[in-house]
Amino acid sequence: MSSPIGVFDSGLGGLTVLRALRERLPDEDFLYFADTRYLPYGDRPEEFLRQRGQQVADALAAHGAKALVIACNTATAVAAETIRAHTVLPVVALEPGVKPAAVMTRNGVIGVLATTRTLESSRFQRLVDQHAQHVRVVAQGCPGLAEAIEVYGASSRQVEELLDAYVLPLAAAGADVVVLGCTHYPWAAEGIARRLPKETQLIDTGEAVARQLERVLQSAGLRGGGQGRLSLASSGPVAQVEETVARLWGERLPVAFWDWG
């Protein structure tokens, strides 16, 4: 029970999920891995993502994780089933909030901002088929947005230009609920909201993931036992990751370097 919960993303967008996890489970320890060597996952082939997901799960397990959280919509869409089949650890995965959006919409039009890989996945199509057949789903791929948020910052010129390209079409389509289908996008929520009508609702699934993790830990008898500690690791340049963490998280934290080939 005193072991940490492993959380991973291709980069530092998953910190938005981590924040929700720590708010709901302040007595748990967390180990966050940013796979920045391969950022963004959304541009990687599916077979690579499945293999990489297994490698990351193995690494987190080897560092003592008692459960895994896939804090990345792309990794969930492509690799969650493979990871679950490969590990004995409980796994909680993230997915776009299509179901709540379909319930919340008033005019029958919802928008989904996500990586191209997420939108092309069979998992995403199943979500739409199961929960949103009665509404119009405007799925907007956002190539480069996650990387731009991480590298340049959410208020940068580069991000602003991408938001114009990706968000304004959702406003034109009349979407009254917009799903932030990538963990990086909540960092740019203010800019996204500015480009949509004032009454448009944004959905970020971090809180739902935290609730699900709590249920899974309790069911497995793994709840509690930590001290609220947080450890960070990355496969990319540590100094750069530490700078990005300080900018996004608001606190300078040490980052360990992991490399297994």
DAVEN-V809295 format. One record per pair of residues at least 4 apart in sequence whose C-alpha atoms are under 8 Angstrom apart, sorted by the first residue. I is the first residue (numbers start at 1). J is the second residue. Records with the same first field share a line. If there is no record, write none. Layout:
# DAVEN-V809295
I->J  J
This chain:
# DAVEN-V809295
1->66  221  222  223  224  225  226
2->28  29  224  225  226
3->29  64  65  66  225  226
4->28  29  30  31  64  65  66  67  226
5->28  29  30  31  65  66  67  68  69
6->30  31  32  33  60  61  65  66  67  68  69
7->14  18  30  31  32  33  68  69  70  71
8->14  32  33  34  35  56  69  70  71  72
9->13  14  33  34  35  70  71  72  75
10->34  35  36  38  39  40  41  72
11->34  35  36  39  40  150
12->34  150  184  244  245
13->17  72  146  150  182  183  184  185  187
14->18  71  72  183  184
15->19  183  249
16->20  183  184  186  187  206
17->21  71  183  205  206  207  209  210
18->22  32  71  206
19->23
20->24  206  207  210
21->25  26  206  207  209  210
22->26  27  28  228
24->210  211
25->210  214
26->227  228
27->224  225  226  227  228
28->223  224  225  226  227  228  229
29->226  227  228  229  230
30->228  229  230  231
31->60  65  230  231  232  233
32->230  231  232  233
33->232  233  234
34->232  233  234  235
35->39  234  235  236
36->40  234  235  236
37->234  235  236
39->147
40->44  146  147
41->49  74  75
42->74  115  116  117  118  143
43->116  117  143
44->48  49  117
45->49
46->50  78  79
47->51
48->52
49->53  75  78  79
50->54  75  78  79  82  83
51->55
52->56
53->57  75  79  80  82  83
54->58  82  83  86
55->59
56->60
57->61  68  83  87
58->62  87
59->63
60->64  65  68
61->65  66  89
66->89  90  222
67->89  90  91  217
68->89  90  91  92
69->91  92  93  94  213
70->75  76  80  91  92  93  94
71->76  93  94  183
72->76  93  94  95  182  183
73->77  94  95  96  118  181  182  183
74->78  115  117  118  182
75->79  80
76->80  81  93  94  95
77->95  118  121  122  123  124
78->118  121  123
79->83
80->84  93
81->85
82->86
83->87
84->88  89  90  91
90->216  217  220
92->209  212  213  216
93->209
94->205  209
95->124  181  205
96->112  124  179  180  181  182  205
97->101  179  180  181  203  204  205
98->102  112  127  128  131  132  179
99->103  127  128  131  132
100->104
101->105  110  177  178  179  203
102->108  110  131  132  135
104->177
105->109  110  176  177
106->176
107->175  176
108->134  135  136  175
109->135  136  137  138  173  174  175  176  177
110->135  136  137  138  175  176  177  178  179
111->137  138  139  140  170  175  176  177  178  179
112->137  138  139  140  178  179  180  181
113->139  140  141  142  166  167  178  179  180  181  182
114->118  119  139  140  141  142  180  181  182
115->119  141  142  143  181  182
116->120  141  142  143
117->121
118->124
119->124  125  139  141
120->124  125
121->125
122->126
123->127
124->128
125->129
126->130
127->131  132
128->132  133  137
129->133
132->136  137
138->170  173  175
140->166  170
141->166
142->146  162  166
144->148  162
145->149  159  162  163
146->150  182  184  185
147->151
148->152  153  154  158  159
149->153  154  156  159  184  185  187  188
150->154  184  244
151->244
152->156  158  159
153->159
154->159  160  187  188  191
155->159  160  188  191
156->160
157->161
158->162
159->163
160->164  191
161->165
162->166
163->167  168  191  192
164->168  195
165->169
166->170
167->171  192  195  196
168->172  195  196
169->173
170->174  175  196
171->175  195  196  197
175->200
176->197  199  200  201
177->200  201  202  203
178->200  201  202  203
179->202  203  204
180->185  186  202  203  204  205
181->185  204
182->186
184->188
185->189
186->204
187->248
188->192
189->193
190->194
191->195
192->196
193->197  198  200  202
194->198
196->200
205->209
206->210
207->211
208->212
209->213
210->214
211->215
212->216
213->217
214->218  223
215->219
216->220
217->221  222  223
218->222  223
231->254  255
232->253  254  255  256
233->255  256  257  258
234->238  241  255  256  257  258
235->257  258  259
236->241  257
237->241  257
238->242  255  256  257
239->243
240->244
241->245  255
242->246  252  253  254  255
243->247  252
244->248
245->249  250  251  252  253
246->250  251  252  253
247->251
